[in-house]
Amino acid sequence: MNQDLYINILMTNEVNNKLKSNPLYIKYLREHSYYYKLLNRDPNLINGFIEEAKKEYKLRSIDRISKLSDYMDLFSSIVSNLK
C-alpha cells in the first residue's frame, strides 16, 4: 500500500496537510512510526510532533543561531591561521 495513501486514509485533513507541507515531517514520521497511532487518536499532538521533528533535524531558531556561531568561529580561526 502506498505510504501517502495510508496517511490520507487514517489522518485528518489538517494533520495530513501539515505533514505534507514539509518532507522532513514525513521522514520523521517514518522513522518514528509510533506517531501514526498517536496522531490518529489525537490530532492535537501535531504541534508536539512538529517540535520534536524540528529538534531532531536542528531546524529551530536556536539551532540555526548555534550553527551560524560555529561557522563564524571556524571562519575566524581560518583567518587567524592565515596571518
C-alpha positions in Angstrom: 0.0 0.0 0.0 1.3 3.4 -0.9 2.6 5.3 2.1 0.9 8.6 1.1 -2.4 6.8 0.6 -2.1 5.3 4.0 -1.6 8.7 5.6 -4.5 10.1 3.7 -6.9 7.4 4.8 -6.2 7.5 8.5 -5.3 11.1 9.4 -7.5 14.2 9.4 -7.0 16.6 6.6 -5.4 19.2 8.8 -2.8 16.8 10.1 -2.3 15.4 6.6 -1.7 18.9 5.2 0.8 19.8 7.9 2.7 16.6 7.4 2.9 17.0 3.6 3.9 20.7 3.9 7.5 19.6 4.8 9.2 16.4 3.5 11.2 16.2 6.8 7.9 15.7 8.7 7.2 12.6 6.6 10.7 11.4 7.1 10.4 11.8 10.8 7.0 10.1 10.8 8.5 7.1 9.0 11.5 6.9 11.5 9.2 7.3 14.5 6.2 5.2 13.4 4.5 5.3 16.8 3.3 8.8 15.8 0.9 7.2 13.3 -1.1 5.8 16.1 -0.8 8.9 18.3 -1.8 11.4 15.6 -4.7 9.2 14.5 -6.0 9.1 18.1 -5.3 12.7 18.9 -4.7 15.1 16.0 -3.9 17.9 18.6 -0.5 16.2 19.1 0.6 17.5 15.7 2.3 20.6 17.3 4.4 18.4 19.6 5.3 16.2 16.7 6.5 19.2 14.7 8.5 20.5 17.6 10.2 17.1 18.0 10.9 16.9 14.3 12.4 20.4 14.3 14.5 19.5 17.4 15.9 16.3 15.8 16.7 17.9 12.5 18.0 21.0 14.1 15.5 23.4 12.4 14.8 25.5 15.5 15.9 29.1 15.7 18.4 28.3 18.4 19.9 25.6 16.3 20.3 27.9 13.4 22.0 30.5 15.6 24.3 27.9 17.0 25.2 26.7 13.6 25.9 30.3 12.5 28.1 30.8 15.6 30.1 27.7 14.7 30.6 28.9 11.2 31.8 32.2 12.4 34.3 30.6 14.8 35.6 28.4 12.0 36.0 31.4 9.8 37.8 33.4 12.4 40.1 30.5 13.2 40.9 30.1 9.5 41.6 33.8 9.1 43.8 33.9 12.2 45.8 30.9 10.9 46.4 32.7 7.6 48.0 35.7 9.3 
